[in-house]
Amino acid sequence: MKEILMALAGGILVGLLFKFIKLPLPAPPVFSAVVGVFGVYFGGVVYEWLIRFFQS
């Protein structure tokens, strides 16, 4: 839970900073961002499954 709150706080700070200096936000549209994060996480899970499968 601590990691989630730290990530949220970091994201909020970056968003505030970028808006303050009038730059576009360094993030993709909301839905594609969620799908991208899920893809990265799922890729890591699949990698772990493959390592366990081929090592046993």
mmCIF entry with sequence, helices, sheets and N, C-alpha, C, O atoms, coordinates in Angstrom:
data_MODEL
# 
_entry.id   MODEL 
# 
_entity.id                         1 
_entity.type                       polymer 
_entity.pdbx_number_of_molecules   1 
# 
_entity_poly.entity_id                      1 
_entity_poly.type                           'polypeptide(L)' 
_entity_poly.nstd_linkage                   no 
_entity_poly.nstd_monomer                   no 
_entity_poly.pdbx_seq_one_letter_code       MKEILMALAGGILVGLLFKFIKLPLPAPPVFSAVVGVFGVYFGGVVYEWLIRFFQS 
_entity_poly.pdbx_seq_one_letter_code_can   MKEILMALAGGILVGLLFKFIKLPLPAPPVFSAVVGVFGVYFGGVVYEWLIRFFQS 
_entity_poly.pdbx_strand_id                 A 
# 
loop_
_entity_poly_seq.entity_id 
_entity_poly_seq.num 
_entity_poly_seq.mon_id 
_entity_poly_seq.hetero 
1 1  MET n 
1 2  LYS n 
1 3  GLU n 
1 4  ILE n 
1 5  LEU n 
1 6  MET n 
1 7  ALA n 
1 8  LEU n 
1 9  ALA n 
1 10 GLY n 
1 11 GLY n 
1 12 ILE n 
1 13 LEU n 
1 14 VAL n 
1 15 GLY n 
1 16 LEU n 
1 17 LEU n 
1 18 PHE n 
1 19 LYS n 
1 20 PHE n 
1 21 ILE n 
1 22 LYS n 
1 23 LEU n 
1 24 PRO n 
1 25 LEU n 
1 26 PRO n 
1 27 ALA n 
1 28 PRO n 
1 29 PRO n 
1 30 VAL n 
1 31 PHE n 
1 32 SER n 
1 33 ALA n 
1 34 VAL n 
1 35 VAL n 
1 36 GLY n 
1 37 VAL n 
1 38 PHE n 
1 39 GLY n 
1 40 VAL n 
1 41 TYR n 
1 42 PHE n 
1 43 GLY n 
1 44 GLY n 
1 45 VAL n 
1 46 VAL n 
1 47 TYR n 
1 48 GLU n 
1 49 TRP n 
1 50 LEU n 
1 51 ILE n 
1 52 ARG n 
1 53 PHE n 
1 54 PHE n 
1 55 GLN n 
1 56 SER n 
# 
_struct_asym.id          A 
_struct_asym.entity_id   1 
# 
loop_
_struct_conf.conf_type_id 
_struct_conf.id 
_struct_conf.pdbx_PDB_helix_id 
_struct_conf.beg_label_comp_id 
_struct_conf.beg_label_asym_id 
_struct_conf.beg_label_seq_id 
_struct_conf.pdbx_beg_PDB_ins_code 
_struct_conf.end_label_comp_id 
_struct_conf.end_label_asym_id 
_struct_conf.end_label_seq_id 
_struct_conf.pdbx_end_PDB_ins_code 
_struct_conf.beg_auth_comp_id 
_struct_conf.beg_auth_asym_id 
_struct_conf.beg_auth_seq_id 
_struct_conf.end_auth_comp_id 
_struct_conf.end_auth_asym_id 
_struct_conf.end_auth_seq_id 
_struct_conf.pdbx_PDB_helix_class 
_struct_conf.details 
_struct_conf.pdbx_PDB_helix_length 
HELX_P HELX_P1 AA1 LYS A 2  ? PHE A 20 ? LYS A 2  PHE A 20 1 ? 19 
HELX_P HELX_P2 AA2 VAL A 30 ? GLN A 55 ? VAL A 30 GLN A 55 1 ? 26 
# 
_struct_conf_type.id          HELX_P 
_struct_conf_type.criteria    ? 
_struct_conf_type.reference   ? 
# 
loop_
_atom_site.group_PDB 
_atom_site.id 
_atom_site.type_symbol 
_atom_site.label_atom_id 
_atom_site.label_alt_id 
_atom_site.label_comp_id 
_atom_site.label_asym_id 
_atom_site.label_entity_id 
_atom_site.label_seq_id 
_atom_site.pdbx_PDB_ins_code 
_atom_site.Cartn_x 
_atom_site.Cartn_y 
_atom_site.Cartn_z 
_atom_site.occupancy 
_atom_site.B_iso_or_equiv 
_atom_site.pdbx_formal_charge 
_atom_site.auth_seq_id 
_atom_site.auth_comp_id 
_atom_site.auth_asym_id 
_atom_site.auth_atom_id 
_atom_site.pdbx_PDB_model_num 
ATOM 1   N N  . MET A 1 1  ? 0.819  -1.191  0.000   1.00 0.00 ? 1  MET A N  1 
ATOM 2   C CA . MET A 1 1  ? 0.000  0.000   0.000   1.00 0.00 ? 1  MET A CA 1 
ATOM 3   C C  . MET A 1 1  ? 0.863  1.254   0.000   1.00 0.00 ? 1  MET A C  1 
ATOM 4   O O  . MET A 1 1  ? 0.512  2.263   -0.612  1.00 0.00 ? 1  MET A O  1 
ATOM 5   N N  . LYS A 1 2  ? 2.007  1.180   0.699   1.00 0.00 ? 2  LYS A N  1 
ATOM 6   C CA . LYS A 1 2  ? 2.907  2.327   0.752   1.00 0.00 ? 2  LYS A CA 1 
ATOM 7   C C  . LYS A 1 2  ? 3.416  2.672   -0.651  1.00 0.00 ? 2  LYS A C  1 
ATOM 8   O O  . LYS A 1 2  ? 3.524  3.847   -1.002  1.00 0.00 ? 2  LYS A O  1 
ATOM 9   N N  . GLU A 1 3  ? 3.729  1.642   -1.455  1.00 0.00 ? 3  GLU A N  1 
ATOM 10  C CA . GLU A 1 3  ? 4.217  1.881   -2.823  1.00 0.00 ? 3  GLU A CA 1 
ATOM 11  C C  . GLU A 1 3  ? 3.160  2.568   -3.670  1.00 0.00 ? 3  GLU A C  1 
ATOM 12  O O  . GLU A 1 3  ? 3.473  3.445   -4.476  1.00 0.00 ? 3  GLU A O  1 
ATOM 13  N N  . ILE A 1 4  ? 1.905  2.166   -3.486  1.00 0.00 ? 4  ILE A N  1 
ATOM 14  C CA . ILE A 1 4  ? 0.810  2.766   -4.262  1.00 0.00 ? 4  ILE A CA 1 
ATOM 15  C C  . ILE A 1 4  ? 0.671  4.240   -3.919  1.00 0.00 ? 4  ILE A C  1 
ATOM 16  O O  . ILE A 1 4  ? 0.529  5.080   -4.808  1.00 0.00 ? 4  ILE A O  1 
ATOM 17  N N  . LEU A 1 5  ? 0.711  4.553   -2.629  1.00 0.00 ? 5  LEU A N  1 
ATOM 18  C CA . LEU A 1 5  ? 0.576  5.951   -2.205  1.00 0.00 ? 5  LEU A CA 1 
ATOM 19  C C  . LEU A 1 5  ? 1.768  6.793   -2.664  1.00 0.00 ? 5  LEU A C  1 
ATOM 20  O O  . LEU A 1 5  ? 1.602  7.950   -3.049  1.00 0.00 ? 5  LEU A O  1 
ATOM 21  N N  . MET A 1 6  ? 2.962  6.214   -2.623  1.00 0.00 ? 6  MET A N  1 
ATOM 22  C CA . MET A 1 6  ? 4.150  6.951   -3.092  1.00 0.00 ? 6  MET A CA 1 
ATOM 23  C C  . MET A 1 6  ? 4.071  7.199   -4.597  1.00 0.00 ? 6  MET A C  1 
ATOM 24  O O  . MET A 1 6  ? 4.425  8.281   -5.067  1.00 0.00 ? 6  MET A O  1 
ATOM 25  N N  . ALA A 1 7  ? 3.608  6.203   -5.354  1.00 0.00 ? 7  ALA A N  1 
ATOM 26  C CA . ALA A 1 7  ? 3.458  6.378   -6.802  1.00 0.00 ? 7  ALA A CA 1 
ATOM 27  C C  . ALA A 1 7  ? 2.413  7.442   -7.108  1.00 0.00 ? 7  ALA A C  1 
ATOM 28  O O  . ALA A 1 7  ? 2.604  8.268   -8.001  1.00 0.00 ? 7  ALA A O  1 
ATOM 29  N N  . LEU A 1 8  ? 1.320  7.421   -6.375  1.00 0.00 ? 8  LEU A N  1 
ATOM 30  C CA . LEU A 1 8  ? 0.280  8.432   -6.567  1.00 0.00 ? 8  LEU A CA 1 
ATOM 31  C C  . LEU A 1 8  ? 0.813  9.819   -6.247  1.00 0.00 ? 8  LEU A C  1 
ATOM 32  O O  . LEU A 1 8  ? 0.587  10.761  -7.007  1.00 0.00 ? 8  LEU A O  1 
ATOM 33  N N  . ALA A 1 9  ? 1.520  9.955   -5.129  1.00 0.00 ? 9  ALA A N  1 
ATOM 34  C CA . ALA A 1 9  ? 2.075  11.256  -4.750  1.00 0.00 ? 9  ALA A CA 1 
ATOM 35  C C  . ALA A 1 9  ? 3.088  11.744  -5.788  1.00 0.00 ? 9  ALA A C  1 
ATOM 36  O O  . ALA A 1 9  ? 3.096  12.924  -6.140  1.00 0.00 ? 9  ALA A O  1 
ATOM 37  N N  . GLY A 1 10 ? 3.931  10.849  -6.272  1.00 0.00 ? 10 GLY A N  1 
ATOM 38  C CA . GLY A 1 10 ? 4.900  11.227  -7.310  1.00 0.00 ? 10 GLY A CA 1 
ATOM 39  C C  . GLY A 1 10 ? 4.209  11.676  -8.582  1.00 0.00 ? 10 GLY A C  1 
ATOM 40  O O  . GLY A 1 10 ? 4.614  12.659  -9.201  1.00 0.00 ? 10 GLY A O  1 
ATOM 41  N N  . GLY A 1 11 ? 3.175  10.962  -8.970  1.00 0.00 ? 11 GLY A N  1 
ATOM 42  C CA . GLY A 1 11 ? 2.422  11.344  -10.169 1.00 0.00 ? 11 GLY A CA 1 
ATOM 43  C C  . GLY A 1 11 ? 1.751  12.694  -10.027 1.00 0.00 ? 11 GLY A C  1 
ATOM 44  O O  . GLY A 1 11 ? 1.746  13.499  -10.959 1.00 0.00 ? 11 GLY A O  1 
ATOM 45  N N  . ILE A 1 12 ? 1.191  12.936  -8.864  1.00 0.00 ? 12 ILE A N  1 
ATOM 46  C CA . ILE A 1 12 ? 0.544  14.231  -8.626  1.00 0.00 ? 12 ILE A CA 1 
ATOM 47  C C  . ILE A 1 12 ? 1.568  15.356  -8.679  1.00 0.00 ? 12 ILE A C  1 
ATOM 48  O O  . ILE A 1 12 ? 1.310  16.406  -9.267  1.00 0.00 ? 12 ILE A O  1 
ATOM 49  N N  . LEU A 1 13 ? 2.721  15.142  -8.069  1.00 0.00 ? 13 LEU A N  1 
ATOM 50  C CA . LEU A 1 13 ? 3.769  16.176  -8.101  1.00 0.00 ? 13 LEU A CA 1 
ATOM 51  C C  . LEU A 1 13 ? 4.241  16.464  -9.518  1.00 0.00 ? 13 LEU A C  1 
ATOM 52  O O  . LEU A 1 13 ? 4.428  17.623  -9.888  1.00 0.00 ? 13 LEU A O  1 
ATOM 53  N N  . VAL A 1 14 ? 4.434  15.420  -10.309 1.00 0.00 ? 14 VAL A N  1 
ATOM 54  C CA . VAL A 1 14 ? 4.864  15.616  -11.701 1.00 0.00 ? 14 VAL A CA 1 
ATOM 55  C C  . VAL A 1 14 ? 3.785  16.348  -12.487 1.00 0.00 ? 14 VAL A C  1 
ATOM 56  O O  . VAL A 1 14 ? 4.086  17.259  -13.259 1.00 0.00 ? 14 VAL A O  1 
ATOM 57  N N  . GLY A 1 15 ? 2.527  15.954  -12.293 1.00 0.00 ? 15 GLY A N  1 
ATOM 58  C CA . GLY A 1 15 ? 1.426  16.631  -12.985 1.00 0.00 ? 15 GLY A CA 1 
ATOM 59  C C  . GLY A 1 15 ? 1.345  18.105  -12.633 1.00 0.00 ? 15 GLY A C  1 
ATOM 60  O O  . GLY A 1 15 ? 1.164  18.953  -13.506 1.00 0.00 ? 15 GLY A O  1 
ATOM 61  N N  . LEU A 1 16 ? 1.482  18.406  -11.336 1.00 0.00 ? 16 LEU A N  1 
ATOM 62  C CA . LEU A 1 16 ? 1.458  19.810  -10.906 1.00 0.00 ? 16 LEU A CA 1 
ATOM 63  C C  . LEU A 1 16 ? 2.627  20.603  -11.494 1.00 0.00 ? 16 LEU A C  1 
ATOM 64  O O  . LEU A 1 16 ? 2.454  21.731  -11.954 1.00 0.00 ? 16 LEU A O  1 
ATOM 65  N N  . LEU A 1 17 ? 3.809  20.002  -11.474 1.00 0.00 ? 17 LEU A N  1 
ATOM 66  C CA . LEU A 1 17 ? 4.988  20.683  -12.003 1.00 0.00 ? 17 LEU A CA 1 
ATOM 67  C C  . LEU A 1 17 ? 4.842  20.970  -13.496 1.00 0.00 ? 17 LEU A C  1 
ATOM 68  O O  . LEU A 1 17 ? 5.133  22.076  -13.951 1.00 0.00 ? 17 LEU A O  1 
ATOM 69  N N  . PHE A 1 18 ? 4.393  19.976  -14.251 1.00 0.00 ? 18 PHE A N  1 
ATOM 70  C CA . PHE A 1 18 ? 4.241  20.181  -15.696 1.00 0.00 ? 18 PHE A CA 1 
ATOM 71  C C  . PHE A 1 18 ? 3.189  21.232  -16.001 1.00 0.00 ? 18 PHE A C  1 
ATOM 72  O O  . PHE A 1 18 ? 3.388  22.050  -16.900 1.00 0.00 ? 18 PHE A O  1 
ATOM 73  N N  . LYS A 1 19 ? 2.078  21.234  -15.281 1.00 0.00 ? 19 LYS A N  1 
ATOM 74  C CA . LYS A 1 19 ? 1.058  22.258  -15.512 1.00 0.00 ? 19 LYS A CA 1 
ATOM 75  C C  . LYS A 1 19 ? 1.561  23.637  -15.102 1.00 0.00 ? 19 LYS A C  1 
ATOM 76  O O  . LYS A 1 19 ? 1.248  24.631  -15.759 1.00 0.00 ? 19 LYS A O  1 
ATOM 77  N N  . PHE A 1 20 ? 2.340  23.707  -14.018 1.00 0.00 ? 20 PHE A N  1 
ATOM 78  C CA . PHE A 1 20 ? 2.874  24.980  -13.547 1.00 0.00 ? 20 PHE A CA 1 
ATOM 79  C C  . PHE A 1 20 ? 3.792  25.615  -14.588 1.00 0.00 ? 20 PHE A C  1 
ATOM 80  O O  . PHE A 1 20 ? 3.739  26.826  -14.802 1.00 0.00 ? 20 PHE A O  1 
ATOM 81  N N  . ILE A 1 21 ? 4.638  24.804  -15.238 1.00 0.00 ? 21 ILE A N  1 
ATOM 82  C CA . ILE A 1 21 ? 5.553  25.359  -16.250 1.00 0.00 ? 21 ILE A CA 1 
ATOM 83  C C  . ILE A 1 21 ? 4.961  25.277  -17.657 1.00 0.00 ? 21 ILE A C  1 
ATOM 84  O O  . ILE A 1 21 ? 5.659  25.458  -18.655 1.00 0.00 ? 21 ILE A O  1 
ATOM 85  N N  . LYS A 1 22 ? 3.644  24.998  -17.709 1.00 0.00 ? 22 LYS A N  1 
ATOM 86  C CA . LYS A 1 22 ? 2.857  25.039  -18.942 1.00 0.00 ? 22 LYS A CA 1 
ATOM 87  C C  . LYS A 1 22 ? 3.381  24.092  -20.029 1.00 0.00 ? 22 LYS A C  1 
ATOM 88  O O  . LYS A 1 22 ? 3.515  24.468  -21.194 1.00 0.00 ? 22 LYS A O  1 
ATOM 89  N N  . LEU A 1 23 ? 3.670  22.868  -19.618 1.00 0.00 ? 23 LEU A N  1 
ATOM 90  C CA . LEU A 1 23 ? 4.063  21.817  -20.547 1.00 0.00 ? 23 LEU A CA 1 
ATOM 91  C C  . LEU A 1 23 ? 2.922  20.810  -20.648 1.00 0.00 ? 23 LEU A C  1 
ATOM 92  O O  . LEU A 1 23 ? 2.118  20.688  -19.724 1.00 0.00 ? 23 LEU A O  1 
ATOM 93  N N  . PRO A 1 24 ? 2.848  20.084  -21.772 1.00 0.00 ? 24 PRO A N  1 
ATOM 94  C CA . PRO A 1 24 ? 1.830  19.030  -21.843 1.00 0.00 ? 24 PRO A CA 1 
ATOM 95  C C  . PRO A 1 24 ? 2.161  17.912  -20.860 1.00 0.00 ? 24 PRO A C  1 
ATOM 96  O O  . PRO A 1 24 ? 3.330  17.640  -20.584 1.00 0.00 ? 24 PRO A O  1 
ATOM 97  N N  . LEU A 1 25 ? 1.140  17.281  -20.348 1.00 0.00 ? 25 LEU A N  1 
ATOM 98  C CA . LEU A 1 25 ? 1.354  16.206  -19.383 1.00 0.00 ? 25 LEU A CA 1 
ATOM 99  C C  . LEU A 1 25 ? 2.105  15.039  -20.028 1.00 0.00 ? 25 LEU A C  1 
ATOM 100 O O  . LEU A 1 25 ? 1.791  14.651  -21.154 1.00 0.00 ? 25 LEU A O  1 
ATOM 101 N N  . PRO A 1 26 ? 3.089  14.478  -19.330 1.00 0.00 ? 26 PRO A N  1 
ATOM 102 C CA . PRO A 1 26 ? 3.876  13.375  -19.883 1.00 0.00 ? 26 PRO A CA 1 
ATOM 103 C C  . PRO A 1 26 ? 3.178  12.023  -19.684 1.00 0.00 ? 26 PRO A C  1 
ATOM 104 O O  . PRO A 1 26 ? 3.766  11.078  -19.158 1.00 0.00 ? 26 PRO A O  1 
ATOM 105 N N  . ALA A 1 27 ? 1.919  11.953  -20.112 1.00 0.00 ? 27 ALA A N  1 
ATOM 106 C CA . ALA A 1 27 ? 1.166  10.714  -19.942 1.00 0.00 ? 27 ALA A CA 1 
ATOM 107 C C  . ALA A 1 27 ? 0.249  10.525  -21.148 1.00 0.00 ? 27 ALA A C  1 
ATOM 108 O O  . ALA A 1 27 ? -0.248 11.499  -21.714 1.00 0.00 ? 27 ALA A O  1 
ATOM 109 N N  . PRO A 1 28 ? 0.027  9.281   -21.537 1.00 0.00 ? 28 PRO A N  1 
ATOM 110 C CA . PRO A 1 28 ? -0.908 9.029   -22.631 1.00 0.00 ? 28 PRO A CA 1 
ATOM 111 C C  . PRO A 1 28 ? -2.342 9.204   -22.144 1.00 0.00 ? 28 PRO A C  1 
ATOM 112 O O  . PRO A 1 28 ? -2.576 9.379   -20.948 1.00 0.00 ? 28 PRO A O  1 
ATOM 113 N N  . PRO A 1 29 ? -3.303 9.158   -23.069 1.00 0.00 ? 29 PRO A N  1 
ATOM 114 C CA . PRO A 1 29 ? -4.703 9.221   -22.638 1.00 0.00 ? 29 PRO A CA 1 
ATOM 115 C C  . PRO A 1 29 ? -5.009 8.130   -21.593 1.00 0.00 ? 29 PRO A C  1 
ATOM 116 O O  . PRO A 1 29 ? -4.324 7.109   -21.535 1.00 0.00 ? 29 PRO A O  1 
ATOM 117 N N  . VAL A 1 30 ? -6.009 8.352   -20.798 1.00 0.00 ? 30 VAL A N  1 
ATOM 118 C CA . VAL A 1 30 ? -6.280 7.526   -19.623 1.00 0.00 ? 30 VAL A CA 1 
ATOM 119 C C  . VAL A 1 30 ? -6.427 6.039   -19.948 1.00 0.00 ? 30 VAL A C  1 
ATOM 120 O O  . VAL A 1 30 ? -5.743 5.219   -19.337 1.00 0.00 ? 30 VAL A O  1 
ATOM 121 N N  . PHE A 1 31 ? -7.285 5.671   -20.875 1.00 0.00 ? 31 PHE A N  1 
ATOM 122 C CA . PHE A 1 31 ? -7.528 4.249   -21.138 1.00 0.00 ? 31 PHE A CA 1 
ATOM 123 C C  . PHE A 1 31 ? -6.282 3.556   -21.654 1.00 0.00 ? 31 PHE A C  1 
ATOM 124 O O  . PHE A 1 31 ? -5.960 2.456   -21.205 1.00 0.00 ? 31 PHE A O  1 
ATOM 125 N N  . SER A 1 32 ? -5.578 4.171   -22.582 1.00 0.00 ? 32 SER A N  1 
ATOM 126 C CA . SER A 1 32 ? -4.367 3.528   -23.107 1.00 0.00 ? 32 SER A CA 1 
ATOM 127 C C  . SER A 1 32 ? -3.285 3.430   -22.034 1.00 0.00 ? 32 SER A C  1 
ATOM 128 O O  . SER A 1 32 ? -2.476 2.503   -22.060 1.00 0.00 ? 32 SER A O  1 
ATOM 129 N N  . ALA A 1 33 ? -3.260 4.362   -21.103 1.00 0.00 ? 33 ALA A N  1 
ATOM 130 C CA . ALA A 1 33 ? -2.287 4.293   -20.012 1.00 0.00 ? 33 ALA A CA 1 
ATOM 131 C C  . ALA A 1 33 ? -2.574 3.095   -19.115 1.00 0.00 ? 33 ALA A C  1 
ATOM 132 O O  . ALA A 1 33 ? -1.658 2.371   -18.725 1.00 0.00 ? 33 ALA A O  1 
ATOM 133 N N  . VAL A 1 34 ? -3.833 2.890   -18.792 1.00 0.00 ? 34 VAL A N  1 
ATOM 134 C CA . VAL A 1 34 ? -4.212 1.761   -17.943 1.00 0.00 ? 34 VAL A CA 1 
ATOM 135 C C  . VAL A 1 34 ? -3.900 0.451   -18.648 1.00 0.00 ? 34 VAL A C  1 
ATOM 136 O O  . VAL A 1 34 ? -3.370 -0.472  -18.029 1.00 0.00 ? 34 VAL A O  1 
ATOM 137 N N  . VAL A 1 35 ? -4.219 0.356   -19.927 1.00 0.00 ? 35 VAL A N  1 
ATOM 138 C CA . VAL A 1 35 ? -3.938 -0.858  -20.693 1.00 0.00 ? 35 VAL A CA 1 
ATOM 139 C C  . VAL A 1 35 ? -2.432 -1.082  -20.778 1.00 0.00 ? 35 VAL A C  1 
ATOM 140 O O  . VAL A 1 35 ? -1.974 -2.219  -20.659 1.00 0.00 ? 35 VAL A O  1 
ATOM 141 N N  . GLY A 1 36 ? -1.665 -0.034  -20.979 1.00 0.00 ? 36 GLY A N  1 
ATOM 142 C CA . GLY A 1 36 ? -0.212 -0.168  -21.055 1.00 0.00 ? 36 GLY A CA 1 
ATOM 143 C C  . GLY A 1 36 ? 0.393  -0.647  -19.754 1.00 0.00 ? 36 GLY A C  1 
ATOM 144 O O  . GLY A 1 36 ? 1.270  -1.511  -19.760 1.00 0.00 ? 36 GLY A O  1 
ATOM 145 N N  . VAL A 1 37 ? -0.056 -0.106  -18.647 1.00 0.00 ? 37 VAL A N  1 
ATOM 146 C CA . VAL A 1 37 ? 0.448  -0.535  -17.341 1.00 0.00 ? 37 VAL A CA 1 
ATOM 147 C C  . VAL A 1 37 ? 0.076  -1.994  -17.097 1.00 0.00 ? 37 VAL A C  1 
ATOM 148 O O  . VAL A 1 37 ? 0.897  -2.772  -16.610 1.00 0.00 ? 37 VAL A O  1 
ATOM 149 N N  . PHE A 1 38 ? -1.148 -2.364  -17.432 1.00 0.00 ? 38 PHE A N  1 
ATOM 150 C CA . PHE A 1 38 ? -1.549 -3.762  -17.279 1.00 0.00 ? 38 PHE A CA 1 
ATOM 151 C C  . PHE A 1 38 ? -0.687 -4.669  -18.147 1.00 0.00 ? 38 PHE A C  1 
ATOM 152 O O  . PHE A 1 38 ? -0.292 -5.750  -17.710 1.00 0.00 ? 38 PHE A O  1 
ATOM 153 N N  . GLY A 1 39 ? -0.390 -4.242  -19.371 1.00 0.00 ? 39 GLY A N  1 
ATOM 154 C CA . GLY A 1 39 ? 0.449  -5.036  -20.256 1.00 0.00 ? 39 GLY A CA 1 
ATOM 155 C C  . GLY A 1 39 ? 1.842  -5.252  -19.696 1.00 0.00 ? 39 GLY A C  1 
ATOM 156 O O  . GLY A 1 39 ? 2.380  -6.356  -19.784 1.00 0.00 ? 39 GLY A O  1 
ATOM 157 N N  . VAL A 1 40 ? 2.424  -4.228  -19.129 1.00 0.00 ? 40 VAL A N  1 
ATOM 158 C CA . VAL A 1 40 ? 3.752  -4.348  -18.529 1.00 0.00 ? 40 VAL A CA 1 
ATOM 159 C C  . VAL A 1 40 ? 3.712  -5.317  -17.354 1.00 0.00 ? 40 VAL A C  1 
ATOM 160 O O  . VAL A 1 40 ? 4.581  -6.180  -17.227 1.00 0.00 ? 40 VAL A O  1 
ATOM 161 N N  . TYR A 1 41 ? 2.715  -5.177  -16.505 1.00 0.00 ? 41 TYR A N  1 
ATOM 162 C CA . TYR A 1 41 ? 2.587  -6.073  -15.353 1.00 0.00 ? 41 TYR A CA 1 
ATOM 163 C C  . TYR A 1 41 ? 2.348  -7.516  -15.805 1.00 0.00 ? 41 TYR A C  1 
ATOM 164 O O  . TYR A 1 41 ? 2.989  -8.440  -15.304 1.00 0.00 ? 41 TYR A O  1 
ATOM 165 N N  . PHE A 1 42 ? 1.441  -7.703  -16.737 1.00 0.00 ? 42 PHE A N  1 
ATOM 166 C CA . PHE A 1 42 ? 1.124  -9.054  -17.216 1.00 0.00 ? 42 PHE A CA 1 
ATOM 167 C C  . PHE A 1 42 ? 2.327  -9.687  -17.909 1.00 0.00 ? 42 PHE A C  1 
ATOM 168 O O  . PHE A 1 42 ? 2.553  -10.890 -17.781 1.00 0.00 ? 42 PHE A O  1 
ATOM 169 N N  . GLY A 1 43 ? 3.099  -8.889  -18.639 1.00 0.00 ? 43 GLY A N  1 
ATOM 170 C CA . GLY A 1 43 ? 4.320  -9.405  -19.251 1.00 0.00 ? 43 GLY A CA 1 
ATOM 171 C C  . GLY A 1 43 ? 5.301  -9.923  -18.216 1.00 0.00 ? 43 GLY A C  1 
ATOM 172 O O  . GLY A 1 43 ? 5.941  -10.955 -18.422 1.00 0.00 ? 43 GLY A O  1 
ATOM 173 N N  . GLY A 1 44 ? 5.421  -9.217  -17.114 1.00 0.00 ? 44 GLY A N  1 
ATOM 174 C CA . GLY A 1 44 ? 6.294  -9.671  -16.036 1.00 0.00 ? 44 GLY A CA 1 
ATOM 175 C C  . GLY A 1 44 ? 5.799  -10.959 -15.410 1.00 0.00 ? 44 GLY A C  1 
ATOM 176 O O  . GLY A 1 44 ? 6.598  -11.834 -15.076 1.00 0.00 ? 44 GLY A O  1 
ATOM 177 N N  . VAL A 1 45 ? 4.487  -11.087 -15.245 1.00 0.00 ? 45 VAL A N  1 
ATOM 178 C CA . VAL A 1 45 ? 3.906  -12.304 -14.686 1.00 0.00 ? 45 VAL A CA 1 
ATOM 179 C C  . VAL A 1 45 ? 4.132  -13.483 -15.631 1.00 0.00 ? 45 VAL A C  1 
ATOM 180 O O  . VAL A 1 45 ? 4.501  -14.570 -15.185 1.00 0.00 ? 45 VAL A O  1 
ATOM 181 N N  . VAL A 1 46 ? 3.918  -13.281 -16.916 1.00 0.00 ? 46 VAL A N  1 
ATOM 182 C CA . VAL A 1 46 ? 4.130  -14.343 -17.897 1.00 0.00 ? 46 VAL A CA 1 
ATOM 183 C C  . VAL A 1 46 ? 5.594  -14.771 -17.908 1.00 0.00 ? 46 VAL A C  1 
ATOM 184 O O  . VAL A 1 46 ? 5.888  -15.962 -18.009 1.00 0.00 ? 46 VAL A O  1 
ATOM 185 N N  . TYR A 1 47 ? 6.500  -13.827 -17.808 1.00 0.00 ? 47 TYR A N  1 
ATOM 186 C CA . TYR A 1 47 ? 7.924  -14.155 -17.756 1.00 0.00 ? 47 TYR A CA 1 
ATOM 187 C C  . TYR A 1 47 ? 8.229  -15.073 -16.570 1.00 0.00 ? 47 TYR A C  1 
ATOM 188 O O  . TYR A 1 47 ? 8.935  -16.071 -16.712 1.00 0.00 ? 47 TYR A O  1 
ATOM 189 N N  . GLU A 1 48 ? 7.688  -14.724 -15.398 1.00 0.00 ? 48 GLU A N  1 
ATOM 190 C CA . GLU A 1 48 ? 7.901  -15.562 -14.215 1.00 0.00 ? 48 GLU A CA 1 
ATOM 191 C C  . GLU A 1 48 ? 7.327  -16.960 -14.416 1.00 0.00 ? 48 GLU A C  1 
ATOM 192 O O  . GLU A 1 48 ? 7.947  -17.940 -14.003 1.00 0.00 ? 48 GLU A O  1 
ATOM 193 N N  . TRP A 1 49 ? 6.159  -17.073 -15.041 1.00 0.00 ? 49 TRP A N  1 
ATOM 194 C CA . TRP A 1 49 ? 5.564  -18.382 -15.319 1.00 0.00 ? 49 TRP A CA 1 
ATOM 195 C C  . TRP A 1 49 ? 6.467  -19.193 -16.245 1.00 0.00 ? 49 TRP A C  1 
ATOM 196 O O  . TRP A 1 49 ? 6.695  -20.382 -16.024 1.00 0.00 ? 49 TRP A O  1 
ATOM 197 N N  . LEU A 1 50 ? 6.974  -18.537 -17.280 1.00 0.00 ? 50 LEU A N  1 
ATOM 198 C CA . LEU A 1 50 ? 7.828  -19.246 -18.239 1.00 0.00 ? 50 LEU A CA 1 
ATOM 199 C C  . LEU A 1 50 ? 9.126  -19.724 -17.589 1.00 0.00 ? 50 LEU A C  1 
ATOM 200 O O  . LEU A 1 50 ? 9.575  -20.841 -17.843 1.00 0.00 ? 50 LEU A O  1 
ATOM 201 N N  . ILE A 1 51 ? 9.722  -18.886 -16.758 1.00 0.00 ? 51 ILE A N  1 
ATOM 202 C CA . ILE A 1 51 ? 10.948 -19.283 -16.061 1.00 0.00 ? 51 ILE A CA 1 
ATOM 203 C C  . ILE A 1 51 ? 10.687 -20.497 -15.177 1.00 0.00 ? 51 ILE A C  1 
ATOM 204 O O  . ILE A 1 51 ? 11.465 -21.450 -15.194 1.00 0.00 ? 51 ILE A O  1 
ATOM 205 N N  . ARG A 1 52 ? 9.609  -20.474 -14.411 1.00 0.00 ? 52 ARG A N  1 
ATOM 206 C CA . ARG A 1 52 ? 9.280  -21.623 -13.550 1.00 0.00 ? 52 ARG A CA 1 
ATOM 207 C C  . ARG A 1 52 ? 8.986  -22.866 -14.365 1.00 0.00 ? 52 ARG A C  1 
ATOM 208 O O  . ARG A 1 52 ? 9.386  -23.965 -13.983 1.00 0.00 ? 52 ARG A O  1 
ATOM 209 N N  . PHE A 1 53 ? 8.289  -22.707 -15.494 1.00 0.00 ? 53 PHE A N  1 
ATOM 210 C CA . PHE A 1 53 ? 7.917  -23.848 -16.334 1.00 0.00 ? 53 PHE A CA 1 
ATOM 211 C C  . PHE A 1 53 ? 9.150  -24.528 -16.933 1.00 0.00 ? 53 PHE A C  1 
ATOM 212 O O  . PHE A 1 53 ? 9.246  -25.755 -16.935 1.00 0.00 ? 53 PHE A O  1 
ATOM 213 N N  . PHE A 1 54 ? 10.087 -23.732 -17.437 1.00 0.00 ? 54 PHE A N  1 
ATOM 214 C CA . PHE A 1 54 ? 11.251 -24.308 -18.103 1.00 0.00 ? 54 PHE A CA 1 
ATOM 215 C C  . PHE A 1 54 ? 12.356 -24.732 -17.145 1.00 0.00 ? 54 PHE A C  1 
ATOM 216 O O  . PHE A 1 54 ? 13.240 -25.497 -17.529 1.00 0.00 ? 54 PHE A O  1 
ATOM 217 N N  . GLN A 1 55 ? 12.322 -24.251 -15.908 1.00 0.00 ? 55 GLN A N  1 
ATOM 218 C CA . GLN A 1 55 ? 13.336 -24.658 -14.939 1.00 0.00 ? 55 GLN A CA 1 
ATOM 219 C C  . GLN A 1 55 ? 12.941 -25.905 -14.170 1.00 0.00 ? 55 GLN A C  1 
ATOM 220 O O  . GLN A 1 55 ? 13.780 -26.514 -13.505 1.00 0.00 ? 55 GLN A O  1 
ATOM 221 N N  . SER A 1 56 ? 11.685 -26.292 -14.250 1.00 0.00 ? 56 SER A N  1 
ATOM 222 C CA . SER A 1 56 ? 11.281 -27.495 -13.503 1.00 0.00 ? 56 SER A CA 1 
ATOM 223 C C  . SER A 1 56 ? 11.247 -28.734 -14.370 1.00 0.00 ? 56 SER A C  1 
ATOM 224 O O  . SER A 1 56 ? 10.925 -29.818 -13.884 1.00 0.00 ? 56 SER A O  1 
# 
